[in-house]
């Protein structure tokens, strides 16, 4: 039998308690075992190590030099085991691990940063791995288990997904500050019918590009897109440069770029929807913790 099998974790626990108490009676009481049983186990341990760990007299018990050396090792082993058990319990409570989270680009201008911050404050030991991915490939990666959670553009029609929470924002018109409509309280989408448009490019945000075209056409507007860009920051900067106008979810107004005005759209104004989704089925404890911190239905 290998010596590690002979030693065993219970024997290490018996040894460390006796080393702390230096009294067989008190140690046995603390361990909840009989004193003769403790004496037997310590004898077996000493035999396995080939060295006495304690000096025993009728009046006292003392650690030998070998016992003092072994005590350091025993405490390290038991401490590491206890930390391992704590980590397992933390994983089960959703307080440890890694979360792979997908998001569409516009999500980072909406609620996503605030939700991430709230979760990080509550669960600082959970590692967040964030991935900017369009809605359709996000759905695939959620079903495949590559992502734990995803922030997707609505409507979410892909099968095999569960929506836990939704947010929506109205679209605003985004105009150069010297535009004739820049000082109007509200404007209609049809007022922009003859304007040159700038837009996020379809490869960078297909759902946003398609929705803008759809909403414009519903209002009887066929936008003449003169320039595209890969981010909302770039799009709004193009508006500031006087290249064109655009419509964007209200959260884009957080981009405080000079020479740009955001104006409400009147009438049946379009809205943008964001959904927090997971794959159907069981969730990891960390994913459940994230949903709870978002006020979502688990």
C-alpha positions as CSV (number, residue, x, y, z in Angstrom):
1,X,0.0,0.0,0.0
2,X,1.3,3.5,-0.9
3,X,2.2,5.7,2.0
4,X,-0.3,8.3,1.0
5,X,-3.1,5.7,1.2
6,X,-1.8,4.7,4.6
7,X,-1.8,8.3,5.9
8,X,-5.3,9.4,4.7
9,X,-6.9,12.7,5.3
10,X,-8.6,11.7,8.6
11,X,-5.2,10.8,10.0
12,X,-3.8,14.2,9.0
13,X,-6.8,15.8,10.8
14,X,-6.2,13.7,13.9
15,X,-2.5,14.6,13.9
16,X,-3.0,18.4,13.5
17,X,-5.7,18.6,16.3
18,X,-3.4,16.7,18.7
19,X,-0.5,18.9,17.7
20,X,-2.6,21.9,18.6
21,X,-4.0,20.5,21.9
22,X,-0.9,18.5,23.0
23,X,-3.3,16.5,25.1
24,X,-4.9,13.2,23.9
25,X,-8.1,13.7,26.0
26,X,-8.8,17.2,24.8
27,X,-7.9,16.3,21.2
28,X,-10.2,13.3,21.2
29,X,-13.1,15.4,22.7
30,X,-12.6,18.0,20.0
31,X,-12.5,15.4,17.3
32,X,-15.6,13.6,18.7
33,X,-13.8,10.2,18.9
34,X,-12.6,7.9,21.7
35,X,-9.1,8.6,23.2
36,X,-7.9,5.0,22.6
37,X,-8.9,5.3,18.9
38,X,-7.0,8.5,18.6
39,X,-3.9,6.9,20.2
40,X,-4.2,4.0,17.8
41,X,-4.4,6.2,14.7
42,X,-1.4,8.4,15.7
43,X,0.6,5.1,16.3
44,X,-0.3,3.9,12.8
45,X,0.7,7.3,11.3
46,X,4.0,7.3,13.1
47,X,4.6,3.7,11.9
48,X,3.8,4.7,8.3
49,X,6.2,7.6,8.5
50,X,8.9,5.6,10.3
51,X,9.4,8.3,12.9
52,X,7.8,9.4,16.2
53,X,5.8,12.6,15.9
54,X,5.2,13.1,19.6
55,X,7.1,12.6,22.8
56,X,4.7,11.1,25.4
57,X,5.2,11.2,29.1
58,X,2.8,10.7,32.0
59,X,2.7,14.5,32.4
60,X,2.7,16.0,28.9
61,X,2.8,15.5,25.1
62,X,5.3,17.3,22.9
63,X,6.0,17.5,19.2
64,X,9.2,15.9,18.1
65,X,11.4,17.7,15.5
66,X,9.9,15.4,12.9
67,X,6.4,16.2,14.2
68,X,7.0,19.9,13.8
69,X,8.2,19.5,10.2
70,X,5.2,17.2,9.4
71,X,2.7,19.7,11.0
72,X,3.6,22.3,8.4
73,X,2.9,19.9,5.6
74,X,-0.3,18.6,7.1
75,X,-1.6,22.1,7.6
76,X,-0.8,23.0,4.0
77,X,-2.6,19.9,2.7
78,X,-5.7,20.4,4.8
79,X,-5.8,24.1,4.0
80,X,-5.6,23.4,0.3
81,X,-8.4,20.8,0.6
82,X,-10.5,23.2,2.5
83,X,-10.0,25.9,-0.1
84,X,-10.9,23.4,-2.8
85,X,-14.1,22.5,-1.0
86,X,-14.9,26.2,-0.6
87,X,-14.4,26.7,-4.3
88,X,-16.7,23.8,-5.1
89,X,-19.4,25.3,-2.9
90,X,-18.8,28.8,-4.5
91,X,-19.3,27.2,-7.9
92,X,-22.5,25.6,-6.8
93,X,-23.8,29.0,-5.5
94,X,-22.9,30.8,-8.8
95,X,-20.1,32.8,-7.1
96,X,-17.2,31.4,-9.1
97,X,-16.5,30.3,-12.6
98,X,-16.6,31.9,-16.1
99,X,-19.5,33.3,-18.0
100,X,-19.3,33.7,-21.8
101,X,-21.7,36.5,-22.7
102,X,-22.6,37.6,-26.2
103,X,-23.9,41.1,-27.1
104,X,-24.9,43.0,-30.2
105,X,-23.0,46.3,-30.7
106,X,-25.9,48.6,-29.7
107,X,-26.3,46.7,-26.4
108,X,-23.2,48.5,-25.0
109,X,-25.0,51.8,-25.4
110,X,-28.1,50.5,-23.7
111,X,-28.3,48.5,-20.5
112,X,-25.4,46.0,-20.9
113,X,-22.7,48.1,-19.1
114,X,-24.9,48.8,-16.1
115,X,-25.9,45.1,-15.8
116,X,-22.3,44.0,-16.1
117,X,-21.3,46.4,-13.3
118,X,-24.1,45.3,-11.0
119,X,-23.1,41.7,-11.5
120,X,-19.4,42.3,-11.0
121,X,-20.0,44.1,-7.7
122,X,-22.1,41.2,-6.4
123,X,-20.0,38.4,-7.8
124,X,-16.4,39.6,-8.2
125,X,-14.9,36.2,-8.5
126,X,-16.9,35.2,-11.6
127,X,-14.8,35.9,-14.8
128,X,-16.8,37.6,-17.6
129,X,-15.7,36.7,-21.1
130,X,-17.5,39.1,-23.5
131,X,-18.0,38.7,-27.2
132,X,-19.6,41.2,-29.7
133,X,-21.6,38.9,-32.1
134,X,-24.6,39.5,-34.3
135,X,-28.0,38.1,-33.3
136,X,-28.1,35.1,-35.7
137,X,-24.6,33.7,-34.9
138,X,-25.3,34.4,-31.2
139,X,-28.3,32.2,-31.3
140,X,-26.2,29.4,-32.8
141,X,-23.5,29.7,-30.2
142,X,-26.0,29.8,-27.4
143,X,-27.6,26.5,-28.6
144,X,-24.1,25.0,-29.0
145,X,-23.1,25.9,-25.5
146,X,-20.3,28.3,-26.6
147,X,-22.2,31.2,-24.9
148,X,-24.0,31.1,-21.6
149,X,-26.0,34.2,-22.1
150,X,-26.7,36.6,-25.0
151,X,-28.0,40.1,-25.6
152,X,-29.8,39.8,-28.9
153,X,-31.8,42.2,-31.1
154,X,-35.5,41.6,-31.2
155,X,-37.6,39.9,-32.4
156,X,-35.8,36.7,-31.3
157,X,-37.3,34.1,-33.7
158,X,-34.5,31.5,-33.6
159,X,-35.7,28.2,-32.1
160,X,-34.2,26.7,-28.9
161,X,-33.8,30.0,-27.1
162,X,-35.4,31.3,-24.0
163,X,-35.9,35.1,-23.4
164,X,-35.5,36.2,-19.8
165,X,-35.8,39.9,-20.0
166,X,-36.5,42.6,-22.7
167,X,-35.8,46.3,-23.1
168,X,-36.9,48.7,-25.8
169,X,-36.0,52.2,-26.9
170,X,-37.6,54.6,-29.4
171,X,-35.6,55.8,-32.4
172,X,-34.5,59.4,-32.6
173,X,-33.5,61.5,-35.7
174,X,-29.8,62.3,-35.6
175,X,-29.1,65.6,-37.4
176,X,-26.2,68.1,-37.9
177,X,-26.7,70.9,-35.5
178,X,-27.1,73.4,-38.4
179,X,-29.8,71.4,-40.1
180,X,-33.1,73.3,-40.6
181,X,-35.0,70.7,-38.5
182,X,-32.3,70.6,-35.7
183,X,-34.3,73.0,-33.4
184,X,-37.7,71.3,-33.9
185,X,-39.2,69.7,-30.8
186,X,-40.2,66.6,-32.7
187,X,-40.0,65.6,-36.4
188,X,-41.6,63.0,-38.6
189,X,-39.6,60.3,-40.3
190,X,-41.2,61.4,-43.5
191,X,-39.6,64.8,-43.1
192,X,-36.3,63.1,-43.9
193,X,-37.5,61.6,-47.2
194,X,-35.2,63.8,-49.3
195,X,-32.2,63.7,-47.0
196,X,-28.9,61.8,-47.6
197,X,-28.5,59.1,-45.0
198,X,-25.5,57.6,-43.2
199,X,-25.8,54.3,-41.5
200,X,-24.1,51.5,-39.7
201,X,-22.9,49.0,-42.3
202,X,-24.8,45.8,-42.7
203,X,-21.7,43.6,-42.0
204,X,-21.1,45.4,-38.7
205,X,-24.8,45.3,-37.6
206,X,-27.1,43.5,-39.9
207,X,-30.1,43.7,-37.6
208,X,-29.8,47.5,-37.2
209,X,-29.2,48.1,-40.9
210,X,-32.2,46.0,-41.9
211,X,-34.5,47.6,-39.3
212,X,-33.6,51.1,-40.3
213,X,-34.5,50.4,-43.9
214,X,-37.7,48.6,-42.9
215,X,-38.8,51.5,-40.6
216,X,-38.1,54.1,-43.2
217,X,-40.0,52.2,-45.9
218,X,-42.9,51.8,-43.6
219,X,-43.0,55.6,-43.3
220,X,-42.8,55.9,-47.1
221,X,-39.2,56.9,-47.0
222,X,-36.6,55.2,-49.2
223,X,-33.3,56.3,-47.6
224,X,-30.5,57.3,-49.9
225,X,-27.5,55.9,-48.0
226,X,-24.4,57.9,-49.0
227,X,-22.0,56.6,-46.4
228,X,-21.7,53.6,-44.0
229,X,-19.5,53.0,-41.0
230,X,-18.7,50.2,-38.7
231,X,-19.8,51.8,-35.4
232,X,-22.3,54.2,-34.0
233,X,-19.6,56.5,-33.0
234,X,-18.4,56.7,-36.6
235,X,-22.0,57.1,-37.9
236,X,-22.7,60.0,-35.5
237,X,-19.4,61.6,-36.4
238,X,-20.4,61.5,-40.1
239,X,-23.6,63.3,-39.1
240,X,-21.5,65.9,-37.3
241,X,-19.5,66.4,-40.5
242,X,-22.7,67.1,-42.4
243,X,-22.4,64.0,-44.6
244,X,-26.0,63.1,-43.9
245,X,-28.7,62.3,-41.3
246,X,-29.8,59.0,-39.7
247,X,-32.2,57.5,-37.2
248,X,-30.8,55.6,-34.2
249,X,-32.1,54.2,-30.9
250,X,-32.3,56.9,-28.2
251,X,-29.3,55.3,-26.3
252,X,-27.0,56.5,-29.1
253,X,-27.5,60.1,-27.8
254,X,-25.1,59.0,-25.0
255,X,-22.4,59.7,-27.6
256,X,-21.8,63.4,-26.9
257,X,-20.3,64.4,-30.2
258,X,-20.3,68.1,-31.0
259,X,-22.4,69.6,-33.8
260,X,-25.1,66.9,-33.5
261,X,-28.7,67.2,-32.4
262,X,-31.0,64.3,-31.4
263,X,-34.7,64.9,-32.0
264,X,-37.7,62.7,-31.1
265,X,-39.6,61.2,-33.9
266,X,-43.4,61.9,-33.7
267,X,-46.3,59.6,-34.8
268,X,-45.8,55.9,-34.9
269,X,-42.1,56.1,-34.1
270,X,-40.0,53.0,-34.5
271,X,-38.5,51.2,-31.5
272,X,-35.5,49.0,-31.0
273,X,-35.7,45.9,-28.8
274,X,-33.0,44.1,-26.9
275,X,-33.5,40.7,-25.3
276,X,-31.5,38.7,-22.8
277,X,-31.5,35.1,-23.8
278,X,-30.1,31.7,-23.0
279,X,-30.5,28.3,-24.6
280,X,-33.4,26.3,-23.4
281,X,-32.5,23.8,-20.7
282,X,-30.5,23.8,-17.5
283,X,-28.3,26.8,-16.7
284,X,-25.0,27.0,-14.9
285,X,-25.2,28.5,-11.3
286,X,-23.2,31.5,-12.5
287,X,-25.7,32.1,-15.3
288,X,-28.6,31.9,-12.9
289,X,-26.8,34.4,-10.6
290,X,-26.4,36.8,-13.6
291,X,-30.1,36.6,-14.4
292,X,-31.1,37.2,-10.8
293,X,-28.8,40.2,-10.7
294,X,-30.5,41.6,-13.8
295,X,-33.9,41.1,-12.3
296,X,-34.7,38.5,-14.9
297,X,-36.8,35.4,-14.7
298,X,-34.5,32.4,-14.1
